[in-house]
Amino acid sequence: MTYFITRRELIHAQIALFASILLQLAVWQINGELLVGLQYLLLPIEVALVLLIGFTVNRHKTYRHFMQRLSVLTLLALMSIGNASSLILVLQMLVVTHATISGIELLGAAIAIFMTNIIVFALWYWEIDAPGLSRKRWSKSDKDFQFPQQDMKSEFPGWRPQFFDYFYLSLSNAVNFAPADAKPLTHAAKILMGSQALISVLTLALVVARSVSILGS
């Protein structure tokens, strides 16, 4: 069965996408002296893909569905690469180059990376579990996450997770390093959740700790 994204759900996802891009831009502004050519190229590509996704979502033609799927996966991959490279650059400033940066700037970069991490992985979870922005086919016997509402069929008849549910899943995994309610069922889901937890640990343990140390000195 194919589910179509509601207008409200699409608006939530697009707001999250633009917020993620703005957060990445904020980090790159702080680390401007260490920017590489790849990052200068990522931002316009991400904006173009967001616009393309908004244009092709809920279209019925096959070629548009293919373009939608390709655009979503490309966008999520680029956003993941961009956020990971931002974290690497901040860690390079701290450990390798010992660049001069204020505690406020470093803390701001850490918060932006952490929030981007939550948004990007929420979109990944939504995409792999379906329908996501690309509207892939989904059935109850083929899913990547098990939500408690899916075990309570009498209380929640016809319930299906929407973008906000995956956002909460991503938030709880980033803060607690474990899902609050939904359980990962597949290797893909477990790899994504493990990767997100690792990025969160590096951001919180290294960057935030260092920025607090700078502020206190």
Helices and strands as residue ranges (DSSP letters): H 7-30, G 32-34, H 37-56, H 62-95, H 103-129, E 145-146, G 148-151, H 163-176, E 183-184, H 187-202, I 203-208, H 209-216
